[in-house]
Amino acid sequence: MNKFTIFLLTALLIITSCKQKDISNLILAEFKGGKIAVADFERSIIETKYNGDLEKAYLSSFEDRRSHLRDMVYRELIYDLAEKNSIDTIKTVKEEFTKKLYSQAIVNGFVIDSISSKIYSNDEVRKTFEQKKIKYFPKHILIDISKHKDAPAKAKIDSVYLKLKNGEKFEDLAKTYSDDIKTGVSGGELGWVFCYEMVKEFEDQVLKMKDGEYSEPFKSQYGYHILYLSSSKKNEALKSFEKEEAAIRNDLNKKYSVKFNETVLKLIEDLMVRYEVKIDSANIKQFIKQTKNYEEKAKNDDKADPLDHFTDLEKKALFSEYDGIRIDANKVIAALKTFPKDKRPELDGYNDIRMFIIEKIRNNLLERRVDELGYTKKKTFIEAAKSSMYGSYREKIIQKYVKSNIAEPSEEELKKYYEENMEVFKNDDGSYKEFIKVKASISNSIKGKKFTTSLKEWENGTFNDYGVRINYSLLEDTFQKVGDDKK
């Protein structure tokens, strides 16, 4: 073997070795106080830019990758500057963060552990995610058992099924025979749906059907059906499980809404007992009695509003008070007045006011409970709340370092802009708008241009101050493992 051949083989081995080397832990970007590894970058661009689509991320251009990496670095610098400038201590920012932290702790912690887990399992959440990968376009024919009784309804669906088997068009049969008038007029169309969004009987049928097939007659709580699967397609918008989980749980909460709402109400009632929330039933009953009396008085006067008859003293009647929230007659009256007089919900009794009170104090009860249970101390929820604060942090930082340093344009600048852009201020008749009338808009235009320039300069300066270093050659090699797997 000659030296040239040995050289080629050695080079080939080196190239192959480099291609197979795991680069996921190598550093793509480094700056004072932080760094971003290849794995961090790949995970971020897949999730935030391409909605979990690995294929699109793999095929992304170098410019898209460069832009996303700079955005990641910029985001980290904003968080660091926010911490150094104690942005979290600003009252409005602090309140916003607290609100988001409680939201994370309640929705993604307490509700899952104390409510959802009693209604559906984590396995069902995973199963639902798998079902979100395919969307279906079913059509159906319904013979309503409440309209026809069971035996006649069964006989009718069987006769429709026979017509279908004999070659009659499904859509025509739906228009003619379906008791679901709303869908029948469109040939039984139910629209694009996920199988878990349908009643269990429909879900079971769809999952064993192919496009263009129709089912045998089957029964649900509504009556007898024939289902036709017009089409199905891959859900291209599906993100990763982590990104979809909250929406899936929300869908399942709706699917089991009756049980979910019952469980929530029971939990809130238990918390009201735990925290000794008092409700003045005597005042509530008196308020309902007064409401009915005033409604009777105003019955023959279309213009009169019975709620206007309550005196100032009557409006002060206290129903309940908790954690600084006062619920009195005036608050209930104000809520009722948000509805047109003829569409207001009727107050049938004590329980209607009680539910209004629960709605008003529910969040405070839940916030107190998640504090007690330590959910607001969990790193996962703190980081999620902090991540959602990026927009507010950036706004405050830019206000401090950029906007506050932009001076008002001088009179000379304003006039110069006016003279150089006269055509912009030309009227339809050929005359020009007076300088004094466009002075404010000119000022805004000049400040807008100054802001754009100043922001760019500040961003570049901040990157320099933090000593940002980006390995662009390594950036070109990202998603190397995906490429190797394709070979």
Residue, then its C-alpha position, 0 to 999 in steps of 0.5 A: m500500500n503506497k503512502f498516498t493510499i494510506f493518507l486517503l484512508t487515514a483522512l477518511l477515518i478522521i472524517t468518519s470519526c468526526k461525523q460520528k462524534d457526539i457534539s451535543n455537549l459542546i459549547l455553541a455560545e459563551f458569555k459572562g455568566g453563562k453558556i449555551a450547548v449544542a443540545d440546549f440550542e437544538r432543543s430550543i429551536i425545535e420547540t420554539k421555532y418549529n413547534g416540535d418538528l425535528e425535520k424542519a429544524y434539520l432542514s433549517s438554513f444557517e441564517d435561521r439557526r444563527s438568528h435563533l442562537r443570537d435570540m437565545v443569548y439575548r434572552e439570557l442577557i436580558y434576564d441577567l440585566a433584570e436581576k442586576n437592576s432589581i427589576d423584580t422589585i418594581k411593584t408592577v413587575k413583582e405583582e405580575f410575577t406573583k400572579k404568574l407564579y400562582s397560575q403555574a402552581i395552581v394549574n400545573g401543580f395543585v389542580i393536577d395533583s388534587i383534581s385531575s388525578k382523581i378524574y383521569s390518569n397520566d396514561e390517558v394524557r399520554k394516550t390523548f397525545e398519541q390520538k392528537k397525531i391524527k385528525y378525522f373528518p367523519k359524517h354520521i346519520l342519527i335516528d333519535i330514540s327519544k323521537h322514535k322510541d328504541a325499536p322503531a329507531k333500530a328498524k329505521i337505521d337498519s333500513v337506511y343501512l340497507k339503502l347504503k349497502n345497495g349503493e345510495k350515497f351516504e350524504d343523500l341519506a343523511k340529508t333525507y333521514s338523519d334526525d341531526i338536522k344541523t349536520g344532516v343538511s351538510g350530508g352529516e358532516l361533523g368537521w375535522v376532529f380528534c377521536y377523543e373529542m367524540v363520544k366513546e361510541f364514535e371514537d371506537q368506530v373511527l379508530k377501526m375504520k379506513d378512509g372511505e369506509y362506513s360503519e354498521p349501525f351502532k347505538s349511543q345515548y343519543g340513538y342509532h348511528i351510521l358513521y362514514l369516515s370521509s378522510s383523515k390526515k396527520n396533525e402537522a401542527l402537533k408539538s412535543f408532549e411537553k408543549e401539548e400537555a397543558a392543552i391536553r389536560n384542558d381538553l380532558n377537563k372539558k371532556y369530563s367537565v361535570k365530574f371536574n366541576e363537581t370535584v373543584l366545587k367540593l375542594i373549594e367548599d372544603l377550603m372554605v371550611r378550612y379557612e373559616v369563610k363565613i357566609d351571612s345567610a340571613n342577609i342573603k335571604q333578605f336580599i333575595k326577598q327585596t329583589k323579588n319585591y322590587e321586581e314586582k313593583a317594577k313589573n308594569d314599568d318597562k323603563a324602571d330597573p328594580l335594582d335601582h330601588f335598593t337604598d344605599l343602606e341596603k346595598k351595604a348588606l354584607f354577604s361574606e368577606y375573606d382576605g380583603i375581598r368584601i362581597d356585599a349586596n352592592k357587588v351582586i347588584a353591579a354584577l347583575k347590571t352588566f346584563p341587559k334587564d331582560k337577560r339577567p340571570e334570575l336569583d332563585g335562592y341562597n345558592d345562587i349568591r353562594m356560588f357568586i361568593i365562591e367565584k369571587i374568593r376561589n383564587n385567593l383560597l387556592e393561592r393560600r393552599v398552594d403556598e401552604l403545600g409548598y407549590t410556589k417554592k418549587k423550582t419548576f414553577i418559579e422558572a416557568a413563571k420567570s420565563s413568561m416574564y421575559g417581555s416585561y423584563r425586556e421592556k423595563i431594561i430597554q426603557k432604562y438603557v435606551k428609551s430614557n436616553i433619547a432626547e426630545p428633538s430640537e426645534e431645528e431638527l423638527k423643521k429640518y425634517y419638515e423641509e426635507n419631507m415636504e411631499v409627505f405633508k402635501n394636501d390633495d389641493g397641492s398645498y402643504k400642511e402647516f408645520i405646527k399641525v404636524k409637529a407632534s407626528i414629526s417628533n414621533s417619527i424622529k424619536g422612532k428612528k433614534f430609538t431603532t438606531s439606539l436599540k441596535e447600538w445598545e444591543n451590540g454594545t451589550f453583546n460586547d460587554y458580556g464578551v459573547r463568543i459564538n462558534y459559527s462553524l459548530l453551529e453549521d454542524t448542529f443536528q448532525k445526529v439527525g443527518d447521520d441517522k438519515k444515512 
